Amino acid sequence: MKLLYVASECAPFVKTGGLADVIGAVPKSLADMGAGVRVMLPAYPALSDLLKSGKALKKYKDLFGGSARLMSVSSQGIDLLLLDAPHLFDRTGSLYIDANGEDWDDNHLRFGALSYAAADVAQGSLKSWRPDLVHIHDWQAGLVPAYLKQSGKPAPPVVMTIHNIAFQGVFPASTLSELKLSKTLFTPDGVEYWGKVSFLKAGLALSDKITTVSPSYANELLTPEFGMGMEGLLKARQGDLSGILNGIDTDVWNPENDSVLPAVYSARALKNKAKSKKAVQKRFGLAPSDGPLFCVISRLTKQKGLDLLVDCLPGLVGRGAQLAVLGTGDKDFQKAFKDASAKYQGSVGTIIGYDEQLSHLLQGGADAILIPSRFEPCGLTQLYGLRYGTIPVVARTGGLADTVIDANEAALVADCATGVQFNPITTQMLDVAIGRTCALFNAGKTWDKMTRRAMRHPVGWESSAQAYHQLYSALVET
C-alpha cells in the first residue's frame, strides 16, 4: 500500500504538540508492515535545510497568490513531500499565529494550499508515485476530500483523523472563491457550517472514514458536551467513526538510553531515577526533598484543567509535595504559576516555554505527572509518564481514561494499577487525587511496584498501527 499522510506538523522536524509526535511515529510502524508512507507538510523556515537536499517533483505558477514547488526528501526515516510556498509559509513566528498571538489572517489560504496540493497528488499529478489512500489530520488538511469531490476525477479513499475537535478551521463564506471551491460544496453536506466555511466540517462530511485518537473520545464526540457543535454530523456518520488509541515512539522516549537524563534507568533498575529528580529540583529551584515531586508538561489553558490545579496548590504543598511546571499558554495561567513559584519558593517551580529536552528530564525526574484535563482526545504525556515510571494522575476522560488504570483497591489487589484517575473533574476531586497519590508514594513498596508496572505497560504503536493498516486495507480493497 502507498499512503499519503497530510498534516501541518511532524516530529522531529516541526512541532507544537502531540499531533507532530503521531505523524512522526506512525509511518515508521506502518513501514514495518509493508506500507509505504509519504508525509506532506508545509515547508516552514525550520525545514529550509531539508529543502536544499530535496528534489522538485512539481511546480505551481500560482498557488493561492504565489509560485510554489512540491519537494521530495527523506530524513529521520520518513519520506516527506514538502510544499515550498514562501508567500504562505516563509515567515517568523508560530506555525498558526503571529507575534501578537492572533491567527495568521491568511491561514485559510495557507492550509487550503496544503489541501489543494495533496488532492493534486492523490489524483496522480506525480508521474513517479500515486497513493492508494490519503490520510488527513485535523482541520488544516480538511479540504482534501472537498477538492477531490469537486474535480470529479477518480480518487483514492480518504481517512480523516480528529486529534482535537475544538480546532475547526472556520472562516467567512467569502473565502470560498479564494479557496477555488465551487458554490455547490457550500451546503450542510459539504463545507458549510453555520453560514461559514469549516475545513474540519468538510473533512468530516466528505471523507470515507473518520477516526479519532481513543475509543472513549470517539464516544464522547457524539455528545453536546464534547462534540463542539459537530456531534450531529458525527452521529449521522457513527458507522464510519472509530477510535484508535495513540501510541508513542518508544525509541525516542526510552529511559534506558535517553541521553538527556543524568543517568539512565529501567524497570529492573530504578535507582538512577533519583539522579534525574535531583536535576529537576535544581533546574526548577526546588529544595532537596524526599517527598513526591509532581510535574506538569502542558499548554497552560483551561482545557487542561490547570485552573483546578492552581486552587489545589496549598494542599499539595501542605502534604510535603513539590511541583515543577513547564508550559506556555494563557497569560493568566502563566502569571498564576509564576506567582505560585514565588509564594511557595522551594516547593513550586515554573518555567514558561516549550523545551523538548527539558520535558524528557521532567519525565525522568518527577515521581508523578498531573493531567487534570477537562477533555483530552488521547494525550501523550501520560504515555511518556508510564514509559518513564512517572505515575500519571489524570482526569477520567477521553484517552486518559483508556490508558491509565486507577489505583483503586481492586486494581491494587489485582496488581494491575498504573496511575490515579479522578472524576468528576473538579478542584475537590483533583485535591483528593493528589492526596491519594501522596499516600501511595509514602507506602513505599506499593509505589515501587506500581512504578515498575507502569514502565512495562505497552505504550508503543504496534497494535494501533495494525488497526490503521486493517482500516486502510478494507478501504483499498473495496
VOPAGU-2260 file (C-alpha; in pm, 1 decimal, decimal comma):
REM VOPAGU-2260
SITE   aa  ch    i         X         Y         Z
SITE  MET   A    0       0,0       0,0       0,0
SITE  LYS   A    1     111,6     351,3     -84,0
SITE  LEU   A    2     -20,7     604,7     168,9
SITE  LEU   A    3     -21,0     984,6     165,6
SITE  TYR   A    4     -33,0    1149,1     509,6
SITE  VAL   A    5    -128,1    1517,8     508,4
SITE  ALA   A    6     -64,0    1721,1     824,0
SITE  SER   A    7      53,8    2060,7     944,0
SITE  GLU   A    8     339,7    1933,3    1160,9
SITE  CYS   A    9     559,7    1629,5    1209,8
SITE  ALA   A   10     823,7    1546,8    1470,1
SITE  PRO   A   11    1116,7    1579,9    1482,0
SITE  PHE   A   12    1106,0    1845,1    1209,8
SITE  VAL   A   13     840,1    2086,8    1336,4
SITE  LYS   A   14     620,4    2052,9    1643,0
SITE  THR   A   15     374,9    2245,2    1858,6
SITE  GLY   A   16     201,1    1948,2    2022,5
SITE  GLY   A   17     111,0    1581,7    2018,3
SITE  LEU   A   18      -6,5    1581,3    1655,5
SITE  ALA   A   19     355,7    1609,9    1542,9
SITE  ASP   A   20     460,9    1311,3    1753,0
SITE  VAL   A   21     187,7    1097,0    1600,0
SITE  ILE   A   22     272,6    1194,3    1241,7
SITE  GLY   A   23     640,2    1130,0    1308,2
SITE  ALA   A   24     586,8     786,0    1459,4
SITE  VAL   A   25     305,1     606,7    1275,9
SITE  PRO   A   26     471,8     589,5     931,2
SITE  LYS   A   27     765,2     400,6    1083,4
SITE  SER   A   28     536,8     137,9    1234,0
SITE  LEU   A   29     337,6     107,4     910,7
SITE  ALA   A   30     660,3      61,3     716,1
SITE  ASP   A   31     730,1    -247,3     927,9
SITE  MET   A   32     400,5    -385,2     792,0
SITE  GLY   A   33     496,3    -322,5     430,6
SITE  ALA   A   34     313,9       7,4     378,0
SITE  GLY   A   35     494,8     299,8     217,6
SITE  VAL   A   36     402,0     637,1     366,6
SITE  ARG   A   37     482,6     983,2     239,0
SITE  VAL   A   38     407,2    1273,9     471,3
SITE  MET   A   39     307,5    1604,3     311,0
SITE  LEU   A   40     397,9    1911,9     516,5
SITE  PRO   A   41     424,2    2286,2     460,1
SITE  ALA   A   42     786,8    2392,3     410,6
SITE  TYR   A   43     818,8    2616,6     715,5
SITE  PRO   A   44    1150,5    2800,5     775,4
SITE  ALA   A   45    1256,3    2524,2    1016,9
SITE  LEU   A   46    1265,5    2289,5     717,0
SITE  SER   A   47    1481,2    2510,9     494,7
SITE  ASP   A   48    1788,4    2288,3     528,0
SITE  LEU   A   49    1586,2    1987,3     413,6
SITE  LEU   A   50    1471,2    2178,0     106,1
SITE  LYS   A   51    1832,4    2218,6      -6,7
SITE  SER   A   52    1868,2    1843,5     -49,3
SITE  GLY   A   53    1517,1    1790,9    -187,7
SITE  LYS   A   54    1408,4    1703,2    -539,2
SITE  ALA   A   55    1142,0    1913,9    -710,9
SITE  LEU   A   56     854,0    1693,5    -826,1
SITE  LYS   A   57     602,1    1957,0    -931,7
SITE  LYS   A   58     579,9    2334,1    -973,3
SITE  TYR   A   59     280,6    2568,4    -940,4
SITE  LYS   A   60     292,5    2905,3   -1113,8
SITE  ASP   A   61      20,7    3043,0    -887,1
SITE  LEU   A   62     -85,6    2856,8    -574,4
SITE  PHE   A   63    -317,8    3093,4    -388,9
SITE  GLY   A   64    -111,4    3403,0    -452,3
SITE  GLY   A   65     238,2    3291,2    -542,2
SITE  SER   A   66     457,6    3027,6    -700,8
SITE  ALA   A   67     521,6    2700,1    -521,3
SITE  ARG   A   68     709,2    2372,1    -551,9
SITE  LEU   A   69     647,4    2024,2    -419,3
SITE  MET   A   70     977,4    1884,4    -295,7
SITE  SER   A   71    1064,9    1524,5    -211,6
SITE  VAL   A   72    1318,3    1447,2      60,5
SITE  SER   A   73    1385,3    1166,3     309,4
SITE  SER   A   74    1509,1    1232,9     662,3
SITE  GLN   A   75    1497,1    1062,9    1001,0
SITE  GLY   A   76    1345,8     753,4     839,9
SITE  ILE   A   77    1047,9     948,7     699,5
SITE  ASP   A   78     969,5    1022,2     334,4
SITE  LEU   A   79     849,5    1381,4     308,1
SITE  LEU   A   80     669,1    1585,3      45,8
SITE  LEU   A   81     733,6    1948,4     135,2
SITE  LEU   A   82     508,8    2222,0      -4,3
SITE  ASP   A   83     753,6    2504,6     -65,5
SITE  ALA   A   84     533,7    2813,3     -94,3
SITE  PRO   A   85     732,7    3106,3      52,3
SITE  HIS   A   86     443,0    3351,6      22,8
SITE  LEU   A   87     243,4    3130,4     260,4
SITE  PHE   A   88     492,7    2963,7     492,1
SITE  ASP   A   89     824,6    3150,5     493,3
SITE  ARG   A   90     762,8    3374,1     793,2
SITE  THR   A   91     880,6    3407,3    1150,5
SITE  GLY   A   92     657,6    3319,5    1443,0
SITE  SER   A   93     439,2    3023,9    1526,4
SITE  LEU   A   94     301,2    2783,1    1269,0
SITE  TYR   A   95     -50,7    2913,8    1323,4
SITE  ILE   A   96     -32,7    3252,4    1498,0
SITE  ASP   A   97     155,3    3579,3    1455,4
SITE  ALA   A   98     373,5    3769,9    1700,1
SITE  ASN   A   99      62,9    3924,7    1859,9
SITE  GLY   A  100     -86,9    3585,8    1938,8
SITE  GLU   A  101    -351,7    3616,7    1666,0
SITE  ASP   A  102    -421,8    3361,9    1393,5
SITE  TRP   A  103    -241,5    3443,8    1070,5
SITE  ASP   A  104    -506,6    3623,7     867,3
SITE  ASP   A  105    -434,6    3404,8     564,3
SITE  ASN   A  106    -449,6    3068,4     741,7
SITE  HIS   A  107    -734,1    2968,0     509,7
SITE  LEU   A  108    -503,2    3015,1     210,8
SITE  ARG   A  109    -203,2    2855,8     379,4
SITE  PHE   A  110    -377,4    2532,9     466,6
SITE  GLY   A  111    -611,8    2548,4     170,8
SITE  ALA   A  112    -296,6    2531,8     -42,0
SITE  LEU   A  113    -177,4    2228,2     152,9
SITE  SER   A  114    -509,3    2052,3      89,2
SITE  TYR   A  115    -514,9    2160,3    -277,5
SITE  ALA   A  116    -166,3    2021,0    -343,7
SITE  ALA   A  117    -245,8    1699,6    -156,8
SITE  ALA   A  118    -559,0    1644,7    -365,8
SITE  ASP   A  119    -348,3    1706,0    -674,8
SITE  VAL   A  120    -103,0    1433,8    -570,0
SITE  ALA   A  121    -388,5    1200,0    -477,6
SITE  GLN   A  122    -516,2    1219,8    -834,3
SITE  GLY   A  123    -184,3    1126,4    -990,2
SITE  SER   A  124     -10,5    1456,3   -1065,7
SITE  LEU   A  125     324,8    1296,7    -976,7
SITE  LYS   A  126     427,4    1059,7   -1255,0
SITE  SER   A  127     653,1     860,7   -1022,0
SITE  TRP   A  128     410,4     796,9    -735,2
SITE  ARG   A  129      36,8     782,4    -671,7
SITE  PRO   A  130    -117,1     693,9    -332,7
SITE  ASP   A  131    -367,8     415,7    -280,4
SITE  LEU   A  132    -517,1     607,2      15,2
SITE  VAL   A  133    -494,7     954,9     170,1
SITE  HIS   A  134    -497,8    1006,5     546,4
SITE  ILE   A  135    -566,3    1366,2     652,8
SITE  HIS   A  136    -511,8    1502,8    1002,8
SITE  ASP   A  137    -711,9    1778,8    1174,8
SITE  TRP   A  138    -865,9    2085,8    1014,3
SITE  GLN   A  139    -551,4    2200,1     836,5
SITE  ALA   A  140    -591,6    1912,6     587,1
SITE  GLY   A  141    -971,5    1905,0     593,3
SITE  LEU   A  142   -1032,6    2039,0     242,1
SITE  VAL   A  143    -858,6    1747,7      66,6
SITE  PRO   A  144   -1180,6    1546,7       7,5
SITE  ALA   A  145   -1361,6    1865,6     -97,7
SITE  TYR   A  146   -1109,5    1930,7    -374,0
SITE  LEU   A  147   -1123,8    1563,7    -474,0
SITE  LYS   A  148   -1503,5    1569,3    -498,2
SITE  GLN   A  149   -1503,0    1897,1    -687,7
SITE  SER   A  150   -1267,6    1766,8    -956,3
SITE  GLY   A  151   -1490,2    1472,9   -1043,5
SITE  LYS   A  152   -1183,5    1264,9   -1131,0
SITE  PRO   A  153   -1111,6     915,1    -992,4
SITE  ALA   A  154    -961,0     947,0    -644,9
SITE  PRO   A  155    -833,4     719,4    -370,9
SITE  PRO   A  156   -1028,3     679,6     -44,9
SITE  VAL   A  157    -972,0     935,6     230,5
SITE  VAL   A  158    -948,2     877,7     606,6
SITE  MET   A  159    -970,9    1174,4     843,3
SITE  THR   A  160    -840,0    1173,3    1199,7
SITE  ILE   A  161    -968,2    1418,5    1460,6
SITE  HIS   A  162    -686,5    1495,4    1702,5
SITE  ASN   A  163    -880,3    1772,5    1877,7
SITE  ILE   A  164   -1227,8    1875,1    1763,8
SITE  ALA   A  165   -1202,1    2208,7    1943,9
SITE  PHE   A  166    -999,7    2340,6    1647,6
SITE  GLN   A  167   -1225,5    2355,5    1341,6
SITE  GLY   A  168   -1074,0    2592,8    1085,2
SITE  VAL   A  169   -1378,1    2819,9    1043,9
SITE  PHE   A  170   -1360,1    3112,6     800,7
SITE  PRO   A  171   -1605,1    3359,8     638,5
SITE  ALA   A  172   -1815,4    3240,6     345,6
SITE  SER   A  173   -1634,3    3494,1     128,4
SITE  THR   A  174   -1322,5    3275,8     139,3
SITE  LEU   A  175   -1496,2    3013,0     -75,9
SITE  SER   A  176   -1385,0    3177,4    -400,6
SITE  GLU   A  177   -1035,7    3249,0    -267,6
SITE  LEU   A  178   -1003,1    2877,6    -197,3
SITE  LYS   A  179   -1117,8    2789,6    -550,9
SITE  LEU   A  180   -1412,2    2596,1    -411,9
SITE  SER   A  181   -1735,5    2559,7    -603,3
SITE  LYS   A  182   -2054,9    2703,8    -457,6
SITE  THR   A  183   -2206,0    2356,4    -498,5
SITE  LEU   A  184   -1994,1    2248,1    -199,5
SITE  PHE   A  185   -2133,1    2523,7      22,7
SITE  THR   A  186   -2406,5    2302,9     170,4
SITE  PRO   A  187   -2468,1    2124,8     503,7
SITE  ASP   A  188   -2336,4    1809,1     336,5
SITE  GLY   A  189   -2016,4    1984,7     233,6
SITE  VAL   A  190   -1802,0    2268,3     366,9
SITE  GLU   A  191   -2080,4    2494,4     501,2
SITE  TYR   A  192   -2104,5    2536,4     878,7
SITE  TRP   A  193   -2348,9    2793,7    1018,1
SITE  GLY   A  194   -2304,3    3013,3     713,1
SITE  LYS   A  195   -1925,7    2987,4     713,7
SITE  VAL   A  196   -1659,9    2760,9     565,8
SITE  SER   A  197   -1523,3    2495,7     803,9
SITE  PHE   A  198   -1220,7    2290,7     699,2
SITE  LEU   A  199   -1293,7    2034,0     971,5
SITE  LYS   A  200   -1658,9    2004,3     869,5
SITE  ALA   A  201   -1550,4    1941,1     510,2
SITE  GLY   A  202   -1324,2    1657,4     617,0
SITE  LEU   A  203   -1584,6    1500,5     845,3
SITE  ALA   A  204   -1860,8    1520,3     585,8
SITE  LEU   A  205   -1665,6    1408,4     280,1
SITE  SER   A  206   -1402,4    1158,0     396,5
SITE  ASP   A  207   -1471,6     787,0     357,2
SITE  LYS   A  208   -1386,6     704,3     719,1
SITE  ILE   A  209   -1331,0     908,7    1034,2
SITE  THR   A  210   -1105,7     811,7    1321,3
SITE  THR   A  211   -1009,7     976,8    1644,2
SITE  VAL   A  212    -733,1     906,6    1887,6
SITE  SER   A  213    -901,4     697,8    2157,4
SITE  PRO   A  214   -1215,3     482,6    2189,7
SITE  SER   A  215   -1355,0     688,3    2477,6
SITE  TYR   A  216   -1311,4    1014,5    2287,9
SITE  ALA   A  217   -1493,9     862,4    1989,6
SITE  ASN   A  218   -1793,9     805,2    2216,3
SITE  GLU   A  219   -1764,0    1146,2    2381,7
SITE  LEU   A  220   -1769,1    1320,8    2042,7
SITE  LEU   A  221   -2128,4    1207,5    1993,9
SITE  THR   A  222   -2243,1    1424,4    2286,6
SITE  PRO   A  223   -2308,7    1801,7    2300,4
SITE  GLU   A  224   -2058,6    1834,2    2587,4
SITE  PHE   A  225   -1764,1    1715,2    2377,8
SITE  GLY   A  226   -1881,2    1734,2    2014,7
SITE  MET   A  227   -1825,7    2110,7    1991,0
SITE  GLY   A  228   -2119,3    2154,4    1753,4
SITE  MET   A  229   -2017,1    1863,9    1529,1
SITE  GLU   A  230   -2198,2    1593,4    1727,8
SITE  GLY   A  231   -2496,2    1584,8    1490,2
SITE  LEU   A  232   -2277,6    1518,2    1188,0
SITE  LEU   A  233   -2075,0    1260,2    1378,7
SITE  LYS   A  234   -2390,1    1081,7    1494,7
SITE  ALA   A  235   -2505,6    1064,2    1135,0
SITE  ARG   A  236   -2169,3     912,9    1042,2
SITE  GLN   A  237   -2132,5     697,6    1353,5
SITE  GLY   A  238   -2092,4     383,3    1142,8
SITE  ASP   A  239   -1782,9     536,3     981,4
SITE  LEU   A  240   -1632,1     663,5    1309,0
SITE  SER   A  241   -1384,1     467,3    1519,7
SITE  GLY   A  242   -1136,7     537,9    1796,5
SITE  ILE   A  243    -781,3     408,5    1755,3
SITE  LEU   A  244    -561,5     476,2    2054,4
SITE  ASN   A  245    -244,9     679,3    2006,7
SITE  GLY   A  246      91,3     539,1    2094,9
SITE  ILE   A  247     439,5     688,6    2131,3
SITE  ASP   A  248     775,5     638,3    1966,5
SITE  THR   A  249     942,0     408,1    2219,0
SITE  ASP   A  250    1282,8     462,3    2059,8
SITE  VAL   A  251    1268,8     838,2    2118,8
SITE  TRP   A  252    1109,4     802,2    2462,3
SITE  ASN   A  253    1318,0     540,8    2640,6
SITE  PRO   A  254    1468,6     591,1    2989,0
SITE  GLU   A  255    1716,7     312,0    2920,0
SITE  ASN   A  256    1906,4     517,8    2660,8
SITE  ASP   A  257    1779,0     876,6    2695,5
SITE  SER   A  258    2085,6    1098,5    2661,0
SITE  VAL   A  259    1907,2    1390,5    2831,0
SITE  LEU   A  260    1896,2    1209,8    3165,9
SITE  PRO   A  261    2194,9    1236,5    3401,8
SITE  ALA   A  262    2174,0     857,5    3439,9
SITE  VAL   A  263    1963,6     601,3    3253,1
SITE  TYR   A  264    1739,2     352,8    3430,4
SITE  SER   A  265    1488,4      75,5    3368,6
SITE  ALA   A  266    1200,8    -105,6    3537,9
SITE  ARG   A  267    1454,5    -358,0    3665,6
SITE  ALA   A  268    1694,7     -91,0    3790,8
SITE  LEU   A  269    1509,0     217,2    3914,4
SITE  LYS   A  270    1774,2     358,1    4145,2
SITE  ASN   A  271    1912,6     608,7    3893,7
SITE  LYS   A  272    1574,6     780,5    3856,5
SITE  ALA   A  273    1663,8     965,0    4178,4
SITE  LYS   A  274    1950,8    1140,3    3996,7
SITE  SER   A  275    1706,8    1289,0    3747,7
SITE  LYS   A  276    1486,9    1400,1    4035,2
SITE  LYS   A  277    1774,4    1595,6    4185,5
SITE  ALA   A  278    1847,4    1751,1    3845,3
SITE  VAL   A  279    1484,2    1862,4    3811,3
SITE  GLN   A  280    1483,0    2010,8    4161,3
SITE  LYS   A  281    1795,9    2208,0    4081,2
SITE  ARG   A  282    1668,3    2328,8    3743,5
SITE  PHE   A  283    1335,1    2447,0    3886,8
SITE  GLY   A  284    1474,1    2599,7    4204,8
SITE  LEU   A  285    1317,7    2339,3    4432,5
SITE  ALA   A  286    1460,8    2246,6    4768,4
SITE  PRO   A  287    1607,8    1899,3    4822,6
SITE  SER   A  288    1319,3    1682,7    4941,6
SITE  ASP   A  289    1225,0    1319,2    4982,0
SITE  GLY   A  290     855,8    1397,6    4926,5
SITE  PRO   A  291     674,5    1333,3    4597,1
SITE  LEU   A  292     765,6    1557,3    4305,1
SITE  PHE   A  293     473,9    1626,5    4068,6
SITE  CYS   A  294     522,5    1778,9    3725,5
SITE  VAL   A  295     310,2    1946,2    3459,4
SITE  ILE   A  296     417,1    1946,3    3092,8
SITE  SER   A  297     135,7    2115,2    2908,0
SITE  ARG   A  298     -21,4    2400,3    2722,9
SITE  LEU   A  299    -138,9    2629,2    3001,5
SITE  THR   A  300    -508,2    2650,2    2915,3
SITE  LYS   A  301    -845,8    2596,0    3076,8
SITE  GLN   A  302    -897,9    2281,3    2867,1
SITE  LYS   A  303    -605,0    2128,6    3052,6
SITE  GLY   A  304    -776,7    2193,1    3388,2
SITE  LEU   A  305    -487,6    2396,2    3520,9
SITE  ASP   A  306    -712,7    2645,7    3698,9
SITE  LEU   A  307    -814,7    2349,2    3918,1
SITE  LEU   A  308    -450,2    2275,9    3991,9
SITE  VAL   A  309    -378,9    2636,5    4093,9
SITE  ASP   A  310    -654,9    2604,7    4355,3
SITE  CYS   A  311    -504,3    2277,1    4478,7
SITE  LEU   A  312    -154,5    2412,0    4540,7
SITE  PRO   A  313    -199,8    2483,1    4914,5
SITE  GLY   A  314    -298,7    2120,9    4971,5
SITE  LEU   A  315     -20,7    1985,0    4751,5
SITE  VAL   A  316     249,1    2185,4    4929,5
SITE  GLY   A  317      88,9    2117,2    5267,3
SITE  ARG   A  318     135,7    1743,1    5210,7
SITE  GLY   A  319     510,0    1792,0    5166,5
SITE  ALA   A  320     496,6    1755,5    4789,0
SITE  GLN   A  321     660,9    1966,1    4518,6
SITE  LEU   A  322     553,7    2080,3    4171,7
SITE  ALA   A  323     757,0    2160,4    3858,7
SITE  VAL   A  324     563,4    2326,9    3573,8
SITE  LEU   A  325     680,8    2350,0    3212,8
SITE  GLY   A  326     449,6    2509,3    2959,5
SITE  THR   A  327     322,0    2813,1    2780,3
SITE  GLY   A  328     -25,1    2940,1    2705,1
SITE  ASP   A  329    -279,2    3178,5    2852,1
SITE  LYS   A  330    -112,4    3475,8    3018,6
SITE  ASP   A  331    -333,5    3445,3    3327,6
SITE  PHE   A  332    -217,8    3087,2    3384,4
SITE  GLN   A  333     144,9    3177,7    3321,2
SITE  LYS   A  334     116,7    3450,6    3584,8
SITE  ALA   A  335     -65,4    3222,8    3829,8
SITE  PHE   A  336     210,8    2962,3    3824,8
SITE  LYS   A  337     489,6    3221,7    3836,6
SITE  ASP   A  338     317,6    3381,3    4136,4
SITE  ALA   A  339     285,0    3038,2    4298,1
SITE  SER   A  340     658,3    2980,9    4247,0
SITE  ALA   A  341     728,0    3299,9    4441,3
SITE  LYS   A  342     471,7    3224,1    4712,7
SITE  TYR   A  343     582,9    2863,2    4760,7
SITE  GLN   A  344     951,6    2915,7    4692,7
SITE  GLY   A  345    1137,7    2588,1    4702,0
SITE  SER   A  346     817,9    2387,2    4663,6
SITE  VAL   A  347     680,4    2512,2    4329,8
SITE  GLY   A  348     894,1    2595,1    4026,8
SITE  THR   A  349     776,9    2722,7    3687,5
SITE  ILE   A  350     949,3    2758,4    3351,4
SITE  ILE   A  351     741,1    2928,8    3083,2
SITE  GLY   A  352     809,7    2797,9    2735,3
SITE  TYR   A  353     842,6    2475,1    2543,3
SITE  ASP   A  354    1162,5    2272,0    2570,2
SITE  GLU   A  355    1170,7    1917,6    2432,1
SITE  GLN   A  356    1484,5    1819,0    2621,1
SITE  LEU   A  357    1355,6    1959,1    2948,1
SITE  SER   A  358    1033,9    1762,5    2903,8
SITE  HIS   A  359    1244,8    1445,4    2883,2
SITE  LEU   A  360    1424,4    1541,9    3204,1
SITE  LEU   A  361    1093,1    1610,5    3379,4
SITE  GLN   A  362     954,4    1272,3    3277,8
SITE  GLY   A  363    1272,7    1113,2    3404,0
SITE  GLY   A  364    1290,6    1301,4    3732,7
SITE  ALA   A  365     934,5    1358,7    3853,0
SITE  ASP   A  366     752,6    1098,6    4060,8
SITE  ALA   A  367     412,2    1178,5    3910,7
SITE  ILE   A  368     267,5    1384,3    3624,9
SITE  LEU   A  369     -56,4    1580,3    3668,3
SITE  ILE   A  370    -304,1    1588,0    3376,4
SITE  PRO   A  371    -638,5    1725,0    3505,8
SITE  SER   A  372    -780,6    1795,1    3157,3
SITE  ARG   A  373   -1148,6    1878,2    3115,6
SITE  PHE   A  374   -1132,4    1687,2    2788,6
SITE  GLU   A  375    -842,5    1501,8    2630,6
SITE  PRO   A  376    -876,4    1323,1    2295,2
SITE  CYS   A  377    -588,8    1094,1    2381,8
SITE  GLY   A  378    -296,3    1270,7    2541,3
SITE  LEU   A  379      64,4    1163,7    2507,7
SITE  THR   A  380     227,4    1296,4    2822,9
SITE  GLN   A  381      61,3    1026,2    3033,5
SITE  LEU   A  382     208,9     765,7    2797,0
SITE  TYR   A  383     552,5     920,6    2835,3
SITE  GLY   A  384     491,9     915,0    3209,5
SITE  LEU   A  385     412,6     543,3    3204,2
SITE  ARG   A  386     723,2     476,3    2998,1
SITE  TYR   A  387     943,0     666,5    3245,8
SITE  GLY   A  388     779,5     539,7    3564,9
SITE  THR   A  389     631,1     883,0    3635,2
SITE  ILE   A  390     286,2     796,8    3765,5
SITE  PRO   A  391       4,8     970,4    3572,8
SITE  VAL   A  392    -261,5    1145,7    3780,7
SITE  VAL   A  393    -540,1    1202,7    3530,7
SITE  ALA   A  394    -898,6    1313,2    3487,4
SITE  ARG   A  395   -1124,5    1028,5    3379,3
SITE  THR   A  396   -1191,9    1147,5    3026,2
SITE  GLY   A  397   -1104,4    1053,9    2669,0
SITE  GLY   A  398    -774,5     881,6    2613,0
SITE  LEU   A  399    -665,4     942,5    2971,4
SITE  ALA   A  400    -935,3     701,0    3086,3
SITE  ASP   A  401    -830,9     449,6    2819,8
SITE  THR   A  402    -459,4     442,2    2903,5
SITE  VAL   A  403    -429,1     468,1    3283,2
SITE  ILE   A  404    -551,7     201,8    3526,8
SITE  ASP   A  405    -666,4     363,9    3850,8
SITE  ALA   A  406    -500,6     253,0    4172,5
SITE  ASN   A  407    -825,4     168,6    4347,3
SITE  GLU   A  408    -834,4    -113,4    4599,5
SITE  ALA   A  409    -938,3    -377,7    4345,7
SITE  ALA   A  410    -663,1    -280,1    4100,0
SITE  LEU   A  411    -400,6    -279,9    4374,4
SITE  VAL   A  412    -509,0    -626,1    4489,3
SITE  ALA   A  413    -508,1    -748,9    4128,7
SITE  ASP   A  414    -163,3    -597,4    4081,0
SITE  CYS   A  415    -261,0    -400,8    3768,8
SITE  ALA   A  416    -276,8     -32,3    3873,5
SITE  THR   A  417     -62,0     211,1    3674,0
SITE  GLY   A  418    -183,1     553,1    3792,0
SITE  VAL   A  419    -453,4     758,7    3959,7
SITE  GLN   A  420    -781,3     872,1    3799,2
SITE  PHE   A  421   -1036,4    1118,5    3932,9
SITE  ASN   A  422   -1391,6    1214,1    3844,1
SITE  PRO   A  423   -1583,9    1445,0    3840,4
SITE  ILE   A  424   -1331,1    1697,3    3713,0
SITE  THR   A  425   -1340,8    1946,0    3998,8
SITE  THR   A  426   -1093,5    2111,0    4233,8
SITE  GLN   A  427   -1214,8    1895,6    4520,6
SITE  MET   A  428   -1164,8    1567,0    4336,6
SITE  LEU   A  429    -825,9    1672,1    4199,1
SITE  ASP   A  430    -720,6    1750,6    4555,1
SITE  VAL   A  431    -839,4    1403,9    4659,4
SITE  ALA   A  432    -637,1    1250,3    4373,4
SITE  ILE   A  433    -325,2    1440,1    4481,3
SITE  GLY   A  434    -379,3    1316,9    4837,2
SITE  ARG   A  435    -421,6     957,4    4716,5
SITE  THR   A  436    -101,3     986,7    4514,1
SITE  CYS   A  437      93,7    1118,6    4812,7
SITE  ALA   A  438     -36,2     832,7    5027,6
SITE  LEU   A  439      67,8     576,9    4764,9
SITE  PHE   A  440     410,4     739,7    4737,4
SITE  ASN   A  441     454,9     716,1    5113,1
SITE  ALA   A  442     352,7     348,5    5105,5
SITE  GLY   A  443     696,0     262,2    4969,5
SITE  LYS   A  444     670,2     -89,8    4828,1
SITE  THR   A  445     325,0     -23,5    4679,4
SITE  TRP   A  446     458,7     278,4    4491,7
SITE  ASP   A  447     767,6      92,7    4378,0
SITE  LYS   A  448     558,3    -193,3    4236,1
SITE  MET   A  449     321,0      45,9    4060,9
SITE  THR   A  450     612,1     237,9    3907,5
SITE  ARG   A  451     768,8     -77,1    3764,9
SITE  ARG   A  452     430,3    -196,5    3639,8
SITE  ALA   A  453     367,8     138,1    3467,5
SITE  MET   A  454     702,4     113,7    3287,4
SITE  ARG   A  455     608,9    -229,0    3149,3
SITE  HIS   A  456     267,7    -113,7    3025,5
SITE  PRO   A  457     254,5    -124,6    2641,2
SITE  VAL   A  458     256,1     230,2    2503,5
SITE  GLY   A  459     404,6     181,5    2155,0
SITE  TRP   A  460     234,8     191,8    1816,5
SITE  GLU   A  461     233,1    -179,8    1735,8
SITE  SER   A  462    -134,6    -264,9    1794,8
SITE  SER   A  463    -269,1      75,4    1688,3
SITE  ALA   A  464     -68,2      77,4    1365,6
SITE  GLN   A  465    -211,4    -265,7    1293,8
SITE  ALA   A  466    -562,8    -125,0    1342,7
SITE  TYR   A  467    -487,3     155,0    1094,8
SITE  HIS   A  468    -343,9     -94,9     848,5
SITE  GLN   A  469    -660,1    -304,4     866,7
SITE  LEU   A  470    -877,0       4,6     812,9
SITE  TYR   A  471    -669,5     109,6     512,3
SITE  SER   A  472    -670,9    -240,4     364,6
SITE  ALA   A  473   -1050,7    -265,7     381,7
SITE  LEU   A  474   -1089,7      68,1     201,2
SITE  VAL   A  475    -829,0      -1,6     -66,0
SITE  GLU   A  476    -965,9    -348,2    -138,7
SITE  THR   A  477   -1316,7    -212,9    -195,6
